[in-house]
Amino acid sequence: MLVLPEVIAEVIYVLTKYYDTPRDVVALRLMLFFDDAECNSQILSTAVNLYGNSNFDFVDCLLYSYSKNPEYEVFTFDKDLAKIIKEPNP
């Protein structure tokens, strides 16, 4: 199943801003959704996992996730994001 990052960004925005859902709960529910929907997107899973365990906004989490894929090269002026992008893959 194809789940676009833009759709997940909107879901996160609505759940956190309008429904005051904590980010860790949003991340957990999205990961469960990905499992149930048999969504096989490592980019999204990595981004949602980081979102639930950090203070980065979702777009930064997506950039981080893309940076861990050898097909992509990510540039950022965000010093905190640049720092974790340079870290080796876990």
Buried (B, 14 or more C-beta within 10 A) or exposed (E): EEBEBEEBBEBBEEBBEEEEBEBEEBBBBBBEBBEEEEBEBEBBBBBBBBBBEBEBBBBBBBBBBBBBEEEEEBEEEEEEBBEBBEEEEE
